[in-house]
Amino acid sequence: MTAIEADLRRGNFRIGDRVQLTDPKGRMHTITLEAGKEFHTHRGFIRHDDLIGAPDGSTLTNTVGIEYLAIRPLLADYVMSMPRGAAVVYPKDAGQIVMMGDIFPGAVVVEAGVGSGALSMSLLRAVGESGRVLSFERRTDFATIAQANARAFFGSDHPAWTVTVGDLVESLPAAVEPGTVDRVVLDMLAPWECLDAVGDALIPGGLLICYVATATQLSRVAEAMRDHGGFTEPHAWESMVRDWHLEGLAVRPVHRMHGHTGFLITTRRLAPGVTPPLRKRRPGRGYDADAAEEWTAEDLGERVPSDKRVRRTARSIGDGPRLP
């Protein structure tokens, strides 16, 4: 957290502060305080002037008697409600990236792409003013939205952040010296296309973490990391978050949850000239882009029943059709 942000996160509400209003049904509204302005719903309104100068965590009543809780939004709240150009990295995944990616104060971190800036803000908080986050985004409109979102949250342009509009493979060599980047975070469609550029930029022992949406992407980037020869054996996982309903004795999981949002996969950069140790286990068949349509159940690690077993199962059904 920068010194400027620390001032914005403390003290009584001021003009320009973002405030999260929560009604008795748990519905949340985020407003930016302006002198003389009003926040309206179909059931009354609240005057901004009644909030300006009030302490964080206050309650106030609107013109028809409905009570609201007024509190500064957390970063997790902000990224879920801020303007979006592209889909955001959910807080549960951003937290995993910061922790499992070992993003530390003073680190030099490369990020691609930026999207709406949700992950960028978590990375900036982790590296602090002494670090650097170098973000690359192909689309100018996405970069503009991300910068505006971060500026609104931090109160000004973050001193550690540089946003470059362009392709990572083409732009990264001009932005950093070889072997000077501590961490790389790739949130893009085809991260396997960037492994050579990323490998040149990372320090020995540096970490690469990729965020991909589908199992097909996950398989392909894992095989590309192995084929590159300069990275350790990749590790992949996903996380799911399930909220709980807490009401008297009715303590149970909620009916809806944040299930699959994406897969995360990490690997470490080996020292120059070092090859990864041979794996002890028998490797499965790798990804072949030219033969992707010919994948079989065996390729995906499934146990395939024999024809004899299938015929026996069909016979045991009785009225079901018999196989030849």
C-alpha positions in Angstrom: 0.0 0.0 0.0 1.4 3.4 -1.0 1.5 6.3 1.5 -1.1 8.1 -0.6 -3.4 5.0 -0.5 -3.0 4.6 3.2 -4.3 8.1 3.7 -7.3 7.3 1.5 -8.1 4.1 3.4 -8.3 5.8 6.9 -10.2 8.6 8.6 -13.6 10.1 8.1 -15.3 10.1 4.8 -14.2 12.9 2.5 -15.3 14.4 -0.8 -14.1 12.1 -3.6 -14.1 8.9 -1.4 -15.8 5.8 -2.6 -18.4 4.5 -0.1 -20.2 1.2 -0.1 -23.8 1.4 1.0 -25.5 -1.8 2.2 -29.3 -2.0 2.7 -31.1 -4.3 5.2 -31.4 -7.0 2.5 -27.7 -7.1 1.8 -27.8 -5.2 -1.5 -24.7 -3.1 -2.0 -24.3 0.2 -3.9 -21.0 2.0 -4.4 -21.0 5.8 -4.7 -18.4 8.5 -4.9 -19.0 11.4 -2.5 -19.7 14.8 -4.0 -20.9 17.9 -2.1 -24.6 18.5 -2.7 -25.3 15.3 -4.5 -27.9 12.6 -3.7 -28.0 8.9 -4.0 -31.5 7.7 -5.1 -33.3 4.4 -5.2 -36.9 3.6 -5.8 -37.4 3.9 -2.0 -36.0 7.3 -1.0 -32.6 8.9 -1.2 -29.5 9.7 0.9 -27.7 13.1 0.8 -24.0 12.8 0.2 -23.5 15.7 2.6 -24.8 13.5 5.4 -21.9 11.1 4.8 -19.1 13.6 4.3 -17.3 13.9 7.6 -18.9 10.8 9.1 -16.6 8.0 10.4 -16.0 4.8 8.3 -18.5 2.1 9.4 -21.3 4.5 10.1 -25.1 3.9 9.6 -27.5 6.5 8.2 -31.2 6.5 7.4 -32.6 7.6 4.1 -35.7 9.8 3.5 -38.2 7.0 4.0 -36.6 5.4 7.1 -34.4 2.7 5.5 -31.1 2.3 7.3 -27.9 1.8 5.4 -24.4 0.7 6.5 -21.7 3.0 5.0 -18.2 1.6 4.8 -15.2 2.0 2.5 -15.1 -0.9 0.0 -12.2 -3.4 0.2 -10.1 -4.0 -2.9 -12.1 -7.3 -3.4 -15.3 -5.3 -3.4 -14.0 -2.6 -5.7 -12.7 -5.0 -8.4 -16.1 -6.7 -8.6 -18.0 -3.5 -9.1 -15.6 -1.3 -11.1 -16.1 -0.6 -14.8 -14.9 -3.5 -17.0 -13.4 -3.7 -20.4 -12.5 -7.4 -20.1 -13.5 -10.0 -17.5 -11.7 -9.5 -14.2 -9.5 -11.9 -12.4 -11.7 -12.9 -9.4 -10.3 -12.0 -5.9 -10.0 -15.7 -5.0 -7.6 -16.2 -8.0 -5.7 -12.9 -7.4 -5.0 -13.9 -3.9 -3.7 -17.3 -5.1 -1.5 -15.6 -7.7 0.0 -13.2 -5.1 0.7 -15.9 -2.6 1.6 -18.9 -4.8 3.5 -16.6 -7.2 5.5 -15.3 -4.2 5.0 -11.6 -5.2 7.2 -9.8 -2.6 7.9 -6.1 -1.8 10.5 -4.7 -4.2 9.9 -7.4 -6.9 10.1 -6.7 -10.6 6.9 -8.3 -12.0 5.8 -8.6 -15.6 2.1 -9.0 -16.3 0.2 -9.7 -19.6 -2.6 -8.9 -20.3 -4.0 -6.2 -18.2 -7.8 -6.7 -18.8 -9.6 -4.3 -16.5 -6.8 -3.9 -14.0 -8.1 -6.1 -11.2 -5.0 -8.3 -10.9 -2.7 -5.3 -11.6 -3.9 -3.6 -8.4 -3.2 -6.7 -6.3 0.3 -7.0 -7.8 1.0 -3.3 -7.1 0.0 -3.6 -3.5 2.3 -6.6 -3.1 5.4 -5.0 -4.7 4.9 -1.7 -3.0 6.5 1.6 -4.1 10.0 0.0 -4.2 9.0 -2.6 -6.8 7.9 -2.5 -10.4 4.9 -3.9 -12.2 5.4 -3.9 -16.0 2.0 -4.6 -17.6 1.5 -5.4 -21.3 -1.8 -5.2 -23.1 -2.6 -5.5 -26.8 -5.8 -3.4 -26.7 -5.5 0.3 -26.1 -9.1 0.5 -24.8 -8.5 -2.2 -22.2 -5.3 -0.5 -21.0 -7.1 2.9 -20.7 -9.9 1.3 -18.6 -7.4 -0.5 -16.4 -5.4 2.6 -15.7 -8.5 4.6 -14.9 -9.7 1.9 -12.4 -6.4 1.8 -10.7 -6.2 5.6 -10.5 -9.6 5.8 -8.9 -8.7 3.2 -6.3 -5.2 4.4 -5.4 -6.1 8.1 -5.7 -3.4 8.8 -8.3 -1.2 7.0 -10.8 0.8 4.3 -8.9 4.5 5.1 -9.0 5.5 1.4 -9.5 3.3 0.8 -12.6 4.1 1.0 -16.2 1.5 0.0 -18.9 2.7 -0.8 -22.4 0.3 -1.2 -25.3 1.6 -3.9 -27.5 2.5 -7.6 -27.8 4.5 -9.1 -25.0 6.9 -11.0 -27.2 7.7 -7.9 -29.2 7.8 -5.4 -26.4 9.3 -7.2 -23.4 12.9 -7.4 -24.7 12.9 -3.6 -25.2 11.5 -3.0 -21.7 13.8 -5.1 -19.5 17.3 -6.5 -19.6 17.7 -10.3 -19.8 17.7 -12.0 -16.5 16.2 -9.1 -14.5 12.6 -10.0 -13.9 11.6 -11.8 -10.7 8.1 -12.9 -11.5 5.9 -13.2 -14.7 2.1 -13.4 -14.6 0.4 -14.4 -17.9 -3.4 -14.0 -18.2 -3.8 -14.5 -21.9 -5.2 -16.9 -24.5 -2.0 -18.5 -25.7 0.7 -18.1 -23.0 2.8 -20.9 -24.6 3.7 -18.4 -27.4 5.6 -16.2 -24.9 7.8 -18.8 -23.1 11.0 -17.9 -25.0 10.6 -14.2 -24.3 9.7 -14.9 -20.6 12.5 -17.4 -20.2 15.1 -14.7 -21.4 13.6 -12.1 -19.0 13.4 -14.2 -15.8 16.2 -14.4 -13.3 17.4 -17.9 -12.5 14.9 -19.3 -10.0 12.3 -16.7 -11.1 8.7 -17.8 -11.2 6.2 -17.9 -14.1 2.5 -18.3 -13.2 -0.2 -18.6 -15.9 -3.9 -18.1 -15.6 -5.9 -20.1 -18.2 -9.6 -20.8 -18.6 -9.8 -24.2 -20.1 -8.3 -27.7 -19.7 -7.1 -27.6 -23.3 -5.1 -24.4 -22.6 -3.7 -25.9 -19.4 -2.5 -29.1 -21.2 -0.9 -27.2 -24.0 1.0 -24.7 -21.8 2.2 -27.5 -19.5 3.6 -29.4 -22.4 5.2 -26.2 -23.8 6.9 -25.6 -20.5 8.3 -29.1 -20.6 9.4 -28.9 -24.2 11.2 -25.5 -23.6 13.8 -27.2 -21.4 14.6 -24.2 -19.2 11.8 -24.6 -16.7 11.0 -26.9 -13.8 8.2 -29.4 -13.8 5.0 -27.4 -13.9 2.4 -27.5 -11.1 -1.3 -26.8 -11.8 -4.4 -26.4 -9.7 -7.8 -24.6 -9.4 -9.5 -23.1 -6.4 -13.2 -22.9 -5.5 -14.9 -20.7 -2.9 -18.2 -21.5 -1.3 -19.9 -19.0 1.1 -22.0 -20.1 4.0 -25.4 -19.0 5.1 -25.4 -18.0 8.8 -28.9 -17.4 10.2 -29.7 -18.7 13.7 -29.6 -22.5 13.5 -29.8 -22.5 9.7 -26.0 -22.7 9.2 -25.4 -24.3 5.8 -23.6 -23.7 2.5 -25.2 -21.1 0.2 -27.0 -22.4 -2.9 -24.7 -20.5 -5.2 -20.9 -20.5 -5.3 -17.9 -19.3 -7.3 -16.9 -22.5 -8.9 -14.5 -22.8 -11.8 -13.1 -19.5 -12.9 -9.7 -20.6 -14.2 -6.7 -22.8 -13.8 -3.3 -21.7 -12.4 0.0 -23.2 -13.4 3.4 -22.4 -12.1 7.0 -23.2 -13.0 10.5 -21.9 -12.1 13.3 -20.7 -14.4 16.4 -22.9 -14.3 19.9 -21.5 -14.4 21.5 -21.1 -17.8 22.7 -24.3 -19.3 20.8 -26.5 -16.7 18.3 -29.1 -17.9 15.4 -30.3 -15.8 15.9 -33.6 -14.0 14.2 -36.6 -15.6 10.8 -37.3 -14.3 10.5 -40.6 -12.4 6.9 -41.4 -13.4 5.9 -42.5 -16.8 4.8 -39.5 -18.8 1.5 -39.4 -20.6 1.2 -38.6 -24.3 1.9 -34.9 -24.9 -0.2 -32.3 -26.6 0.0 -32.4 -30.4 -1.7 -29.3 -32.0 -1.9 -31.0 -35.4 -3.7 -34.0 -34.0 -5.9 -32.3 -31.4 -9.0 -33.6 -33.0 -7.7 -37.2 -32.7 -7.4 -37.2 -28.9 -8.7 -40.4 -27.2 -9.8 -41.2 -23.7 -6.3 -42.8 -23.1 -4.7 -39.5 -24.0 -6.7 -37.9 -21.2 -5.7 -40.5 -18.6 -9.0 -42.3 -18.5 -9.3 -46.0 -17.9 -11.1 -47.4 -21.0 -13.1 -50.6 -20.4 -12.5 -53.5 -22.8 -15.0 -54.6 -25.4 -15.6 -57.8 -23.6 -16.5 -56.0 -20.4 -18.8 -53.7 -22.3 -20.6 -56.7 -23.9 -20.9 -58.3 -20.5 -22.4 -55.2 -19.0 -24.8 -54.9 -21.9 -26.0 -58.5 -21.4 -26.5 -57.9 -17.7 -29.0 -55.1 -18.5 -31.4 -57.6 -19.8 -33.8 -55.6 -22.0 -31.0 -53.4 -23.4 -29.6 -53.8 -26.9 -26.9 -56.5 -27.4 -23.6 -55.5 -28.9 -22.2 -57.6 -31.7 
